Structure formats: C-alpha cells, structure tokens
Amino acid sequence: MITRILKEVPDEIFFPAFEETQIINWDSIRDTTRAVLTWFNDSTSLSLRTHMTSNLEKMPTTMNEWGRIVECEDTVNAVKYPILYNTAKWIYDQVGGKKLGKIYVVHLKPGGIVKLHTDPLDYFEIHSRFHIPFRTNDKVLFSSGQDTPLEHMPYKHLCQLNNRSPHMLVNDSDDYRIHMIVDVEVEGRNQIF
C-alpha cells in the first residue's frame, strides 16, 4: 500500500480551494524544478511554499541535491492564492503538524505519467506527504511498480502518500488531474507504511 485515505475534506474547506485552482493559468507557469527532474515531464506545479534556496551558492539540479534542503519558505503564490495556502494550514492541523514543508498544486496532463521514483534523503525523512485531489477520475492511479496493486486517491479526500517507497502515477484518461500536495513534519517523522 502506498496511499492512505485519511478523511473527506469538509465542503467549506474544499470548494473555496477548488474554485481557486480554477483561476490558475497553467500555461503561464515556468516550472524549472520539474523541468530538471525528468520523471515529472508530464506535470506542472505551482509552488506556494518551496525549498529555501536563498542561502545557496548554486541551485540544485538533482533530486538528491533538492532532498538535502530541509528548510522551506513561502513563495509569492502564497499571497496570490490565499485560500489554497489556508487549505494547507488546515491539512497541517488535521495531521498534527510540527513544521510545514513544501506546498504546491500539481497539474498532470491527460495520459501523463510520473515515472517510478523514491523521494530521497533528509527532506523526506522528516516530511510526510499529503494530497487533496481537486480534479481526478478513477483512471488516475498510483502504483509501487510493475505487478503491484493500483491505488486511487478519491476526489475531495485528504490522503497520504508513502513517498519513501518506490511509487509512480499514471493518468490513463483524457482529462487532466489536479492535486494539492502538502509536506508536513509530524510526530514520528515520515513513516513508511
């Protein structure tokens, strides 16, 4: 099992955040991080909070370099999309957060794939990964590799991803998928389940 359904998101939290995802202009986003990490080629992410890079001499170019950066900071999108940012805070409260990590909204194109990978090193040893699917369908499936069960994160539910184990995602539909992804440090750190 690489996904876990935690709870349904209340209407008063979910629908205002969903509406805010509808105003995102995905074509205007220059997603330099995902462009470097080729297994994310079929997706675009809007970061509201990301790795703190202001004190680095050189920007990271590999997953391992990114994985060593534990501290995070808000982006301009945290102000531009306040309802989504508050939804991340709701997730933080629901899971008993100790420290907030990255926050982003991800658009996966129709027929898109996120290739098999494991999220490595310090950042992911500390932060657990949570999702809220804003737009999905039953053909958007997670897997831990070949010949393993396929798992679906249902619309309007807070879910957790076991991202320290190998995982991949396939959008085997003609529609795009939008998930909010929030990383949170919780008691006991990022446990493999």
Long-range contacts (C-beta under 8 A, 24 or more apart in sequence): 1-149, 1-151, 1-162, 1-193, 2-142, 2-143, 2-144, 2-151, 2-161, 2-162, 2-165, 2-167, 3-142, 3-151, 3-152, 3-153, 3-159, 3-160, 3-161, 3-162, 4-159, 4-160, 4-162, 4-193, 5-153, 5-154, 5-157, 5-158, 5-159, 6-94, 6-95, 6-130, 6-157, 6-158, 6-159, 6-160, 7-94, 7-157, 7-158, 8-156, 8-157, 8-158, 9-132, 9-156, 9-157, 9-158, 13-87, 13-90, 14-87, 14-132, 14-156, 16-83, 17-83, 17-84, 17-86, 17-87, 17-132, 17-134, 17-180, 18-134, 19-83, 20-81, 20-83, 20-84, 21-84, 21-105, 21-134, 21-135, 21-178, 21-180, 24-81, 24-105, 24-107, 26-107, 33-66, 36-61, 36-62, 37-63, 37-66, 38-115, 39-114, 39-115, 39-116, 39-117, 40-114, 42-108, 42-109, 42-111, 42-112, 42-113, 42-114, 42-171, 43-106, 43-107, 43-108, 43-109, 43-112, 43-114, 44-106, 44-107, 45-104, 45-105, 45-106, 45-107, 45-181, 46-77, 46-81, 46-104, 46-105, 46-106, 46-107, 47-75, 47-77, 47-102, 47-103, 47-104, 48-74, 48-75, 48-77, 48-78, 48-81, 48-84, 48-85, 48-88, 48-103, 48-104, 48-105, 49-73, 49-74, 49-75, 49-78, 49-85, 49-88, 49-100, 49-101, 49-102, 49-103, 49-104, 50-75, 50-102, 50-104, 51-102, 51-123, 63-117, 63-119, 63-120, 64-120, 64-121, 66-123, 67-119, 67-120, 67-121, 67-122, 67-123, 67-124, 68-121, 68-122, 68-123, 69-122, 69-123, 70-122, 70-123, 70-126, 72-100, 72-101, 72-102, 72-183, 78-103, 81-105, 84-180, 87-132, 87-180, 88-180, 88-182, 91-130, 91-132, 91-158, 91-182, 91-184, 92-182, 92-184, 94-158, 95-128, 95-130, 95-160, 95-184, 95-186, 96-186, 96-187, 97-184, 97-185, 97-186, 98-184, 98-185, 98-186, 98-187, 99-126, 99-184, 99-185, 100-182, 100-183, 100-184, 100-185, 101-126, 101-127, 101-182, 101-183, 101-184, 101-185, 102-127, 102-181, 102-182, 102-183, 103-180, 103-181, 103-182, 103-183, 104-180, 104-181, 105-134, 105-178, 105-179, 105-180, 105-181, 106-178, 106-179, 106-180, 106-181, 107-176, 107-177, 107-178, 108-140, 108-169, 108-171, 108-176, 108-177, 108-178, 108-179, 109-171, 109-176, 110-171, 110-173, 110-174, 110-175, 110-176, 111-171, 111-172, 111-173, 111-174, 112-170, 112-171, 112-176, 112-177, 113-168, 113-169, 113-170, 113-171, 114-168, 114-169, 114-170, 115-168, 116-145, 116-166, 116-167, 116-168, 117-166, 117-167, 117-168, 118-163, 118-164, 118-165, 118-166, 118-167, 119-163, 119-164, 123-183, 124-163, 124-164, 124-190, 125-164, 125-189, 125-190, 126-185, 126-189, 126-190, 127-183, 127-184, 127-185, 127-190, 128-160, 128-183, 128-184, 128-185, 128-186, 128-189, 128-190, 128-191, 129-160, 129-161, 129-163, 129-181, 129-182, 129-183, 129-190, 130-158, 130-159, 130-160, 130-161, 130-181, 130-182, 130-183, 130-184, 131-158, 131-159, 131-160, 131-161, 131-179, 131-180, 131-181, 131-182, 132-156, 132-157, 132-158, 132-159, 132-179, 132-180, 132-182, 133-157, 133-159, 133-177, 133-178, 133-179, 134-178, 134-179, 134-180, 135-175, 135-176, 135-177, 135-178, 136-177, 136-178, 136-179, 137-173, 137-175, 137-177, 139-170, 139-171, 139-172, 139-173, 140-169, 140-170, 140-171, 140-172, 140-173, 140-177, 141-169, 141-170, 141-172, 142-167, 142-168, 142-169, 143-167, 143-168, 143-169, 143-170, 144-168, 153-179, 160-193, 162-192, 162-193, 163-190, 164-190, 164-192, 165-192
